[in-house]
Amino acid sequence: MPTDTLTQPPTAVAPTTQGLHERALRNLGRTGRWRPAEFVFWALAAATFFFLPDQHLLLGEIAILGLFALSLDLILGYAGIVSLGHGVFFGVGAYVAGLISIHMTGEPITGLLLGGVAAAILGLATAPLLLLRASDLTRLMVTLGIAMLFYEAANKAAWLTGGADGLQGIWIDPIFGRFDFDLMGTTSYAYALVVTFLLFLVARRIVTSPFGLSLAAIRDNPMRANTIGIPVGKRLVAIYTISALYAGIAGALLAQTTMFVSLDVLAFHRSADVLLVLVLGGVGYLYGGLIGAIVFKLLQDTLSTLTPQYWMFWLGLILVVIVLIGRERITGAPATLWNRVRGMGK
């Protein structure tokens, strides 16, 4: 009897631990499952390629901006890292892709990957400075300062970047030697959409993995996350580097699809615009950046056509209204109105 009594606790504890582990895996599985609305979203995105041939240039810009917003959401929405200089990674990716095309090879996949890697290296180099010993306010100021520094450096290094005139002579070879980049933007849109979709799949896998759940724990309470054994510093550096990689690829996409790179890719409005995109679409929600990019670009295109001189005023006013009223109230207004109408009919 004593022997049996002593041997019972281990056998009782083991199934409990195993059960918790299995439950966590089941939860991860449910989180990672695709919902019907997601299939509809991507099916509609693919359908636009066939049904909106005259809008391929605009749709390509939306796809690139959506990928850029997704890169920022990885650090802001899922890790709680604020930044006012995320555009620096976008710009570095664009310049590297352009320079690769001019001086090495016009093969698009090579330029795309090298642009992303260059931005990732910059992210890895600056991450410890920004993340491990800085408050949110300090991060905002430092990221803004880094972005301004790179902008001025690119302006001064005209021998390399072209300065205010931009990079001249960019030429991108056909994708896989078959699909030429045309003036209508057909190949550009297909290229940007496929790259955005593939990177979205990777990002989705990241945020629904144990790594992604640990980022959420760090975002909610860094001290508690550190207490339970999560390597806070390493996780933040890792996601910051991944985010920089995504932003660099987005910048490389812009350089390759437009075949032009100027100081504009490093301008502050790049970082500001992508923040506005997340405000429109929602933070901490992978589709938020994509939906926000659609809304932002459509508003920008429509307002600039209707009121060429004052479109920025109207766009700013709409954004102020959305922030003050709340995006949830606006998107939920039709459902609320419908429920009230149904209630009156009863």
N, C-alpha and C positions, 0 to 999 in steps of 0.2 A: 504493500500500500504506500509507504513513504516514497518508494521509487516512482510509482505511477503518479503520485501527487506532484513530485518534482518535475516530471517530464511533461505534465499537461500544459503549463503556461506557454512554452515555446510553440507548441502545436496550435494553441488558441490564438496567439498573436500573429503568427505567420499568415493564416487566411485573412485576417483583418487587414493587414498591410497590403496583401495581394489584392484584396477587394477594393481598397482605396485606389491602388494603382490602376486597376482595370476600369474603375469608375472614371478616373481622370482621363484615361485613353478614350473611353466612350464619349465623354464630353468634348474632347478634342475632335473626335470624328464627326460629331454632330455639328460642331462649329465649322468644320472644313467642308461640309456638304454644300453642293451647289443648290441654290433655290431657283424655282421656275423664273422668277423675275430677272435673275442674272443671265439665264439663257436668252431671254427675250431682249435684254439690253444689248448683248453682243451680236445677236441675230440682226437687230435693227442697225447696229453699227456696220455690219457687213453689207446689209441691204442698201445702205446709202451709197456704197461704191457703184452699184448698178443703176439705182433710180435717181441719183443726183449727180450726173456726170459733169454738169456745169459748175458744181460747187466743190470740186476736188481740191482746189487750192485752199479754200477756207476750211474744209474738213481736215486737211492735212495739218493746218495750223492748230486746230482744235485737238487733234490727237497728240501733237507735240506738247502743247500746253497742259493737256491732261496728264501726260507722263511726268512733266515737270512738277505739277501740283501733287501727284502721287509721291514723288520723291520727298517733298517737304512734309507731307502728311505722315510719312514713316517716322520722322523725328518729332514733329509737333503733336500729332494726334495720338501716336502710340508710345512715345517715350517722354513727352512733355518738354522737349528741347525747343526753346524759342530762338528764332533767328531773323535778322533783318538783312542778311547778306547772302542768302542762299543762291542768289543769282551768280555769284562768283564761280560756282561749280558749273553752272550752265554755260557761262562765258568761256571758261577754260576748256570745256569739252568742245565747244564750237571752234575755238581758235586752233586747238590741236588737230581736230578733224580737217580743218581747212589747210593747215600747214602740211599735214600728211599728204593731202591730195596734191599740193603744189610741188613738194620737194621729194616725195617718196613714191606713192602709188595712189591711183584714183579708185582702187578697189573699195567699195562702200563698207563692207563688213569689217575690214581691217581698220579703216578710219573710225568707224563707229566704236569698235572695241577699245582702240587706243585713246580716243577722246574720253570714254568712260573711265578707263584705267587712270589716266592723268588726273581727272577730277577726284577719283577715289584716293589716290596718293596724297593729294592736297588735303582731302578730308581727314585722312589718317594722320597727317602731320599736324594739323591744327586742332584735332579733336581733344587731345589731352589738355591743351591750353584752355579750351573753351568749356569743357565739361567737368573736369575733376575739381577745379578750384574756382568756380565762378557762380555767382547768383544769376537769376534770370535777367536782371537789369544789366549786369556786366556783360552777359552773353550778347544781349541786344546791341550794346555799344561796340563790343569787340568785333562781332560779325559785320556790323555796318562799316567799321573802320577797315577791316580786311577787304571788303568789297570796294571801298573807295580807293584803297591802296593799289589794288590790282587794276582798277580802271585807269588810274593815273600812270601806272607803270606801262600799261598797254599803249597809252597815248604817247608816252615818251619814247618807247621802243618802236618807233615807226619803221625802222629798218627790218624789223621782224613781223610786226603786226599790220603794217600799212598805215598806222595812225588813224587820223580822221578820214582818210580815203578808204580804209578797209583793205582786206586781202583781195588782191587781183589775181586772176588766172586759175581759180578753182575749177576743176573739172572732175566729175564723178563718172566712173565707168558704169556700164550697164550691170544691173544686179544679176549675179550668176552668169554674166556674159550674154544675157538674153533680153532683159527688160531695161530699155533706155528711159532716162528721165526726160519727160516731154514738157512742153510749155503749159499744157493744160493741167498738169499736176496729177495725172492718173497714176503713174508709177510711184510718185512721191507719196500720195495718200495711202496706197496699198502698202508701201514700205513702212510708213510711219505707223499705220494701224496694226500691222503684224508685229512690229517691234514692241509697241505699247501693250498689245495683248499678251505677248510672251512674258514681258517683264511684270505685267499685272499678275499673271499666274504665279510667278516666283514670289512676288510680294504677298499674295494671298496665302501662299504656303508658309511664309515667314511669320505673319501675324497670327496664324492659327496654330502654330507649333508651340512647344514648351518655351522656346526662346521668345516668341512673341508674347506669351502670357507673362513671362518674367519681366518684359518691358512694361507691360501694363501695371505690374506690381511696383516697379520702380517709379513710374509716373505718378501713381496714387500716393505712395509713401516710401521714399528712398531709404529712410532710416530703418523702417520695418523690413524692407526687402534685403538690406544688408545684414540685418539681424538673423534672418532665416537662412542665410547662406548664399544669397544670390550675388555674384560678382558684379556689383553695380557699375564700377568703372569700365570693366571690359565689355559689358553688354552695351553701354552707351557709346563707347568708341566704335564698336562693331556696327551698330545701326547707323551711326553718323557716317561711317565710311560707305556703307551700302547706299545710304541716301545720296551721298555725293556722287557715287557711281551712276545712279539713276539720273540725277540732274545733268551729269556730264554727257550721258548718252542722249538725253533730250536736246542738249545744246548741239551735239554732233549731228543729230537728225536735222536740226534747223539749218546748219551749215551745208549739209549735203543736199537737202531738198531745195534750198534757195541758191546754192552755189555762190554764196557771198557771206562774208563775216565782217562786221564793223564794230566800233566801240559800243554800239547800242546793245550788244549782247551782255556787256558788263555794267550797263547803266542801272541805277537804283530802281528804276521803274520795273525792271524784271522781277526783283525781289518783292516789290510792293504789289505788283499785279498777281503774283502767285498766291500771296496772302489773301487778296480779295477773292480769288477763285475759291479758296478753301472756306472763306466766310460764306460765299454763295452756296457751295455744295455741302459743306459740313466737315468738321474736323473729327479725326478718329474713325473714319468710315471710308474704306478704300474707294468706293464709288463716288464719294464726295468730291474728290478732285476732278474726276472725269465729268460728273454732272455740272460742277461749277465751271469747268472749262467750256462746256457747251453753252451754258447760259451767258457767261462773260463774253465769249467771242460773238455770239449772236446779238447780244445787246450792243457791243462795240460796233459791229458791222451795220446793224440797222440804224443806230443813232447817228453814226458818221455819215450815212447816206441821207437821212432825213434832215439833219441839222449839222452840216459840215463844220460850222464855226463854233457851235456850242455843245457838241456831243459829249465832251468831257464833263460839262456841267450837269447834263441830264444823267449821265452814268453815275457821277458822284452822288447826285440826289437820290437815285434809286438805291444805291448801296447804303446810304444813310438810313433810308426808310426800312430797308431789310434788317439792318443792325438794330434799329430802335424797336421795331415791331417784333422782330424775331422770325427767323426762317421757318421754324416749326409752325408758328401761327399762320403764316402765309400759305405754306404747303398744305396745312390741315384745314384751311378755311372751307374749301369745297365740301369736305366730308362733314364738317360741323354744320354747314348750311343745309346739307341734305338730311342730316339727322333731325334738324329742327323742322324741316318741311314734313318729314314723315311723322314727327310728333304732333304737328298741327292737324294732320289728316286723320289721326286716330280719335 
